[in-house]
Amino acid sequence: MLLIPFVENAFKHGKVTEDAEWLWIDMNVDEAGRLLFSCINTKVDKRKDLTGRHWHREC
């Protein structure tokens, strides 16, 4: 249950709706019994200015 927000945010803030985009989730337990968790996604290039509004880079 503690890891659900990470996976949800990967979908929410990533771009995994197109074929060229991806989400990779890996979970393992090492020899010492530690949980190793990775959640990596392609990221949408949206940034926010200091007021919290989205801004888009001009090309």
N, C-alpha and C positions, 0 to 999 in steps of 0.2 A: 504494500500500500504506500510505502514511503517513496517509491520510485515512479509512481503513476504521474505526478506532476511533470517530471522530466520528459516522459514520453508524450504527454498531452502538449507540452510546449514545443516539442520537436515538430509535431503536426501543425500546431497553431502558427508558429513563427517560421516554419520551414516552407519549402515549396515542393510538395511531394504529390502534386496532382497531375503532373506531366510525366511522360515516359522517360525523359532524360534526367529527371530529378530522382533523388533517392533518400532513404532513411535507413540507417544501420544501427541496430541495437544488439549489444553483446553483454551477456551476463555469465560470470564464472565464479567459482569458489576456488581459491588457491589452497596450497598444502597446509597453510596455517589457519584455514577456515575463514579467511576474509573474503567478503563479497566484492567482486570487481565488476563494475557496471560502466558501460560506455553507451552513449546515445549521440549519434552524429547524423546531421542532415545537411542538405543543401539549403542555403539561406537566401531568402529574398533580400534584394538590395534596397531596403527601405530604411531610412534613417529619420530620426526625429530631431527637431531643433530644440532649443532650451525651453520653449513653451509647451512642448509635447506634441506639436503639430508635425505631420509628416512633411518632409521636403524631398525633392527629387533632384538628382544631379543633372545639370544641363549638359548636353553633349555638344 
